[in-house]
Amino acid sequence: MERRKNIVKLILSNLFLRLISICNINQYKSNQIDNYIAIHPSILRNIVLRRSPWI
């Protein structure tokens, strides 16, 4: 029983860590996209904004 609890804890903490890392990756990606949009001209900005599903 104790062993099973430990396994469940391990799985939960693993999932939690994975979730955090996914959030960090998404944050990084959106920062990259913002930088890309900021650097490029407004025509390109409009295309990127129109085609991106996450905005």
SULKAJO-V702262 format. One record per residue. N is the residue number from 1. PHI is phi in whole degrees, -180 to 180 (* if undefined). OMEGA is omega in degrees with one decimal (NA if undefined). D_CENTER is the distance of its C-alpha to the mean C-alpha in Angstrom with 2 decimals. Layout:
BEGIN
n: {N/N}
phi: {PHI/PHI}
omega: {OMEGA/OMEGA}
d_center: {D_CENTER/D_CENTER}
END
This chain:
BEGIN
n: {1/2/3/4/5/6/7/8/9/10/11/12/13/14/15/16/17/18/19/20/21/22/23/24/25/26/27/28/29/30/31/32/33/34/35/36/37/38/39/40/41/42/43/44/45/46/47/48/49/50/51/52/53/54/55}
phi: {*/-61/-63/-63/-59/-63/-64/-61/-58/-61/-63/-63/-66/-62/-62/-61/-62/-63/-59/-60/-67/-63/-61/-63/-63/-63/-60/-63/-61/-67/-64/-60/-65/-60/-62/-60/-65/-65/-74/-88/-65/-66/-61/-64/-58/-63/-63/-62/-66/-70/-90/-90/-74/-85/-100}
omega: {178.7/-179.5/-180.0/177.0/-179.6/179.7/178.7/177.4/-178.5/-179.2/-179.4/-179.2/177.8/178.8/-179.7/179.0/179.9/178.0/179.2/-177.6/176.8/178.2/179.3/179.6/179.4/177.7/-179.2/-179.9/-177.7/175.1/178.5/-178.9/177.6/179.0/-179.3/-179.8/-178.0/-176.1/-171.5/-176.4/-171.5/177.9/179.4/179.8/179.9/179.2/-178.7/-178.7/-178.7/-172.7/-174.0/-177.3/-173.3/179.9/NA}
d_center: {35.92/34.63/33.08/31.25/29.86/28.59/26.90/25.20/24.08/22.74/20.77/19.36/18.39/16.81/14.66/13.81/12.86/10.70/8.88/8.63/7.48/4.58/3.90/5.30/4.01/1.93/5.19/6.98/6.78/7.98/10.40/11.64/12.29/14.06/16.08/16.98/18.15/20.04/21.83/22.94/25.67/25.43/26.31/23.23/21.16/22.64/21.92/18.22/17.96/20.09/18.33/14.67/13.87/10.87/13.44}
END
